[in-house]
Amino acid sequence: MSSLGRFYGIGVGVGDPEMLTLKAVKAFKELDIVVLPEAKKAEGSTAYEIAKEYLKDGVETLFVEFPMLKSVEARKEFRKKNAEQIENYLKAGKKVGFLTIGDPMTYSTYVYILEYLDGKTPVETIPGISSFTDMSSRFNLPLVMGEESLKVVSLNSETDIIGEIESADNVVFMKVSRNFDKLRTGLIATGNLENVIMVSNCGKESEVVKFDLKGLEEDDIPYFTTLILKKGGISTWKKFIL
């Protein structure tokens, strides 16, 4: 009977391979199987592109689909099947690593696997750099200072944008491409349209930085887009960016 394997959740950051942690690189060398999440079958994996130069030769890759379905139950079925597939490898004694964009515990599909594992297999979660922390450091823009508050919001059709803005000094809006027009309207209504930086594909060659949101169309906003609102203004910090 095979001994149980080990399951790793490994954050790979948002685009720049040099932002991987030493602990992540060390874990890559232990893996028998790399699990790579996809929103659509055969879409490919950004996480793999970031990590591939550090993976050991011959490591097996397993693509698992997490489709963006309207039905919550349908999404759960995909998650359960993915977890069962991974658990079979773990029961066979394999070391399995789930690669995820950003941080494994911040809006990551990795946690949907953890939900359905039986808890008998050792699990090690290795943090990665989230898009908003990467942006903050990359552009020398403090997320919080002194007694300021910070809120991280996953944007969707039900989000009370004005309420979210009014309840914090600084707000990170993630998944911006889904409801960009609504977000811009909320920024205008609260007088904060000039207090933002929006970055698409942070850390990649295709990176785009925007301060002026006036002429943008929602369809032009890439999926990997994050917006940081500093209600106290960002003009002080633009000297490091422009």
C-alpha positions in Angstrom: 0.0 0.0 0.0 1.5 3.4 -1.0 2.1 6.0 1.6 0.2 9.3 1.3 1.8 12.0 -0.8 2.0 15.7 -0.1 -0.1 18.5 -1.5 1.4 22.0 -2.1 -0.4 25.2 -3.0 2.1 27.5 -4.5 1.6 31.2 -5.3 3.6 32.3 -8.3 2.9 36.0 -8.2 1.3 37.9 -11.1 3.8 37.9 -14.0 7.5 38.4 -13.2 9.3 35.0 -12.6 11.9 36.9 -10.5 9.1 37.6 -7.9 8.9 33.9 -7.0 9.9 33.1 -3.4 12.9 30.8 -2.7 10.5 28.5 -0.9 8.4 28.2 -4.0 11.4 27.4 -6.2 12.6 24.8 -3.7 9.1 23.1 -3.7 9.1 22.9 -7.5 12.0 20.5 -7.3 10.1 18.1 -5.1 7.0 17.8 -7.3 5.9 14.8 -9.2 2.9 16.5 -10.7 2.1 20.2 -11.3 -1.6 21.1 -11.3 -2.5 24.0 -13.5 -6.0 25.6 -13.3 -7.7 26.9 -16.5 -10.9 28.9 -16.9 -11.5 27.1 -20.2 -10.2 23.8 -21.5 -7.0 24.1 -23.5 -6.8 27.8 -22.6 -3.3 27.4 -21.2 -1.9 28.5 -17.8 -0.3 31.8 -16.9 1.0 30.3 -13.7 2.9 27.7 -15.7 4.5 30.3 -17.9 5.7 32.1 -14.8 7.1 29.0 -13.1 8.2 26.8 -16.0 11.9 27.7 -16.0 12.2 26.5 -12.4 10.3 23.2 -12.7 12.3 20.0 -12.7 12.7 18.1 -16.0 10.0 15.5 -16.6 7.5 16.8 -14.1 4.0 15.7 -15.1 1.4 18.5 -15.8 -2.3 18.2 -15.0 -4.6 20.8 -16.3 -7.9 21.2 -14.4 -10.8 23.3 -15.5 -12.6 25.8 -13.3 -15.2 27.2 -15.7 -17.0 30.5 -14.9 -20.5 29.0 -14.8 -23.5 30.9 -13.6 -24.8 27.9 -11.6 -23.1 27.6 -8.2 -23.9 23.9 -8.1 -22.3 23.3 -11.5 -19.2 25.1 -10.3 -19.1 22.9 -7.2 -19.3 19.7 -9.3 -16.2 20.8 -11.3 -14.4 21.5 -8.0 -15.3 18.2 -6.5 -14.1 16.3 -9.6 -10.9 18.2 -9.7 -10.2 17.5 -6.0 -11.0 13.8 -6.5 -8.5 13.6 -9.4 -5.8 15.2 -7.3 -6.6 13.1 -4.3 -6.1 9.9 -6.4 -2.5 11.0 -7.1 -2.0 11.9 -3.4 -3.2 8.4 -2.3 -0.6 7.0 -4.8 2.1 8.7 -2.8 2.7 11.5 -5.3 3.9 15.0 -4.4 1.4 17.3 -6.1 1.7 21.1 -6.5 -1.2 23.4 -7.4 0.2 26.5 -9.1 -1.8 29.6 -8.7 -1.6 33.2 -9.8 -0.9 35.7 -7.0 -1.4 34.3 -3.5 -3.0 30.9 -2.9 -5.2 32.3 -0.1 -6.4 35.4 -1.9 -9.3 34.8 -4.4 -7.6 31.6 -5.6 -9.0 28.4 -7.1 -6.6 26.5 -4.9 -8.9 26.9 -1.9 -11.7 25.2 -3.8 -9.5 22.1 -3.9 -8.7 22.3 -0.2 -12.4 22.4 0.5 -12.9 18.9 -0.9 -9.8 17.1 0.2 -10.3 14.6 3.1 -7.6 16.2 5.3 -5.5 13.0 5.6 -2.8 14.2 3.3 -0.2 16.7 4.5 -0.7 20.1 2.9 1.8 23.0 2.6 0.7 26.4 1.3 3.4 28.7 0.0 2.4 32.3 -0.3 2.8 34.4 -3.4 2.7 38.1 -4.2 -0.8 39.4 -4.9 -1.5 41.8 -7.8 -2.1 44.8 -5.5 1.0 44.3 -3.4 3.0 43.9 -6.6 1.5 47.1 -7.9 2.2 49.0 -4.7 5.9 48.1 -4.7 6.4 48.3 -8.5 5.1 51.8 -8.6 6.2 53.1 -5.2 2.6 53.6 -4.1 1.9 53.0 -0.4 -1.1 50.9 0.2 -1.7 52.2 3.7 0.0 54.8 5.9 -0.4 55.7 9.6 -3.9 54.9 10.7 -5.4 54.4 7.3 -7.6 51.5 6.5 -7.5 49.2 3.5 -10.2 47.1 1.9 -9.9 44.5 -0.9 -13.0 44.1 -3.0 -13.8 41.4 -5.6 -15.9 43.4 -8.1 -19.2 41.8 -9.3 -22.6 43.0 -10.4 -23.9 43.1 -6.8 -21.0 45.2 -5.4 -22.1 48.4 -3.6 -19.2 50.4 -5.0 -20.1 53.7 -3.4 -20.6 52.0 0.0 -17.2 50.2 -0.4 -15.5 53.4 -1.2 -17.0 55.3 1.6 -16.1 52.7 4.2 -12.3 52.7 3.7 -9.4 55.1 3.1 -7.9 52.9 0.4 -9.7 50.3 -1.7 -8.3 47.6 -4.0 -10.7 46.5 -6.6 -10.0 43.2 -8.2 -11.6 41.5 -11.2 -12.2 45.0 -12.6 -12.9 43.8 -16.2 -16.3 42.3 -15.2 -18.0 45.6 -14.1 -15.6 48.4 -15.1 -18.4 50.8 -16.2 -20.1 50.5 -12.9 -16.9 51.0 -11.0 -16.0 54.2 -13.0 -19.5 55.6 -12.3 -19.0 55.0 -8.6 -15.6 56.7 -8.7 -17.1 59.7 -10.4 -20.0 59.8 -7.9 -17.7 59.9 -4.9 -15.2 62.4 -6.5 -12.4 59.8 -6.7 -11.8 59.4 -10.4 -8.4 61.2 -10.2 -7.3 59.1 -7.1 -6.7 55.8 -8.8 -4.1 53.7 -10.6 -5.2 50.8 -12.7 -2.8 48.2 -14.0 -3.5 45.4 -16.5 -1.1 42.4 -16.7 1.1 43.6 -14.0 4.7 42.4 -14.3 4.2 41.1 -17.8 5.5 42.4 -21.1 1.9 43.4 -21.9 1.6 45.5 -18.8 -0.5 48.7 -19.1 -0.8 51.4 -16.5 -3.7 53.8 -16.5 -4.5 56.9 -14.4 -7.2 58.4 -16.7 -10.2 56.1 -17.0 -12.4 58.5 -19.0 -12.1 57.1 -22.5 -11.8 53.4 -21.7 -14.4 50.8 -22.8 -15.2 47.8 -20.6 -14.5 45.4 -23.4 -10.9 46.8 -23.6 -10.1 45.9 -20.0 -8.0 42.7 -19.8 -9.0 40.0 -17.3 -5.9 40.5 -15.2 -6.6 44.1 -14.2 -6.5 45.6 -10.7 -7.4 49.1 -9.5 -6.1 50.8 -6.4 -8.0 53.8 -5.0 -6.3 56.1 -2.6 -8.9 58.6 -1.4 -6.1 60.8 0.0 -4.8 61.2 -3.6 -1.9 59.7 -5.6 -0.3 62.9 -6.9 2.5 62.7 -4.4 3.5 59.3 -5.6 3.2 60.0 -9.4 6.7 61.4 -9.4 8.0 57.9 -9.0 5.8 56.5 -11.7 5.8 58.9 -14.6 
